[in-house]
Amino acid sequence: MHTTKETQVPAEWLLGQTWQASRVRLAHKGGMRVILAMLPIIDAVTIGLSFALAYYLRFANPWWPYYAVYSSAFYLQLMVGLIPAWLIFFALYGLYAPRNLLGGTEEYARVVNACTIGIVAVLCYSFFVRGLEQDISRGWLLVAWALSLPIVGGGRFLFRRFIYYMRTKGFFTTRTLIVGINDEGRLIARQWSTSPAAGVNVVGFVDDQTTPGTEIEGVTVLGNCDALKFLVKRFRVDELVVVPTAVGRETLLEIYRTLGTNNGVQVRLSPGLYELFTTGVQVQEVGFVPLVSLNKLRITGVDAVLKTVLDYGLTILALILLAPVFLIIALLVKLDSPGPVIYRRRVVGTGGREFDAFKFRTMRVDADAYLEKHPELAEEFRRTGKIKNDPRITRLGRFLRTTSLDELPQLFNVLLGQMSLVGPRMISPPELDKFGKWRHNLLTVKPGLTGLWQVSGRSDLSYEDRVRLDMHYIRNYTIWLDIRLLFNTVGVVLRKRGAY
């Protein structure tokens, strides 16, 4: 078997990967360049649609409160002139800058700002040209602005979904080398492999301490840092992600000296403490020294507002509709066994603050004492956090658990701001130690009534799998993930899968 001098990787494999790189690059048709060419066209269509609908609602709508004299030719010329002007505003607001696209809600906030400035500019124009030609209807401007926000934002949202879908098929991805192999490097590779919509195609690892040809997390080690320049060219790499905790200071400086000014490849640094930095960071320069601070909450800004609206909107509606169910269950619990109707479980919320999570009581009142008398059950509970065929559960309690009706009172915890409808599992203070290095991440998000663990097996999962799913939810949170998990939870509850 022949090997190349630069990489020490089998030549046959290397040739196959080089051919694959060329084929994929051709299939992508320019990747981000294609996206940047398509976006102005989509924006122009949606801006024009907003203007046209505003024209119809203002001048052709019999329900408008007052009549206005207008010239269709004037408004047609106005719309044709405004569309390129708005595209310029979009460009000035960074809406065609790759760093602001295809991730998070910042793109939509920029759309709002750009559309608003566009309308303000039209108002200024109408003020200066008043009396020279037909006045621009203030009603039309108001409706055009109101329509442009959802229509332009919606166009970009649909385009983003299309790009995400194409990325799962291998298009519009960034060919990336990860430099440095340690726990952080492995976690980064694993995260990208489970998030195809991120558009990162990890073509290989580069590391001085690992034998070339070794496979780690399904990714092959291509060579050492001395071969980086060759590897970037050979595999047509778009981006290097350097793990500073896995490479020496001198190696890191040499990488930047060699490739940092190469316009053909982007060099990025991973944060160094992946377990902490996945909650989000803020970078601030103090005396020209960049300092990084961790977010105390994982979900912030527009994401937090949307999640709050979803939580309170659905919770209030559910409490109103389910009020009779609450009364019936409370009565049945009281009749089934002696003890209180509501069980209060002490759990941990955001920032490590403890609170009582409410549930309909499903166990005997002497459940803790019973566990002390049966060490084998206590050991199972310590290991898994659950006991299969738990003898402490009451007759009604077993039904409430399999149908998840016992958790309905936690809607009040959501109303109190202690929980969310969707989130990680709620855990007791002693369980925090089982999260190890991920403990900080868990405390940045409210626990949820349901979550990724609920739709992936519930109590049938091992504790390690539950931790892994909770971390995946925290790292990959979007409001659309919440909505999807809420829909999926209904089917899981009806099937009674993993409930005991």
Secondary structure, 3 states (H helix, E strand, C coil): CCECCCCCCEHHHHHHHHHHHHHHHHHHCCCHHHHHHHHHHHHHHHHHHHHHHHHHHHHCCCCCCCCCCCCHHHHHHHHHHHHHHHHHHHHHCCCCCHHHCCCCCHHHHHHHHHHHHHHHHHHHHHHHCECCECCCCHHHHHHHHHHHHHHHHHHHHHHHHHHHHHHHCCCCCEEEEEECCCHHHHHHHHHHHCCHHHCEEEEEEECCCCCCCCEECCEEEEECHHHHHHHHHHCCCCEEEECCCCCCHHHHHHHHHHHCCCCCCEEEECCCCHHHHCCCEEEEEECCEEEEEECCCCCCHHHHHHHHHHHHHHHHHHHHHCHHHHHHHHHHHHHHCCCCCEEEEEEECHHHCEEEEEEECCECCCHHHHHHHCHHHHHHHHHHCCCCCCCCECHHHHHHHHCCHHHCCHHHHHHCCCCEEECCCCCCHHHHHHHHHHHHHHCCCCCEEECCCHHHCHHHCCHHHHHHHHHHHHHCCCHHHHHHHHHHHHHHHHHCCCCC
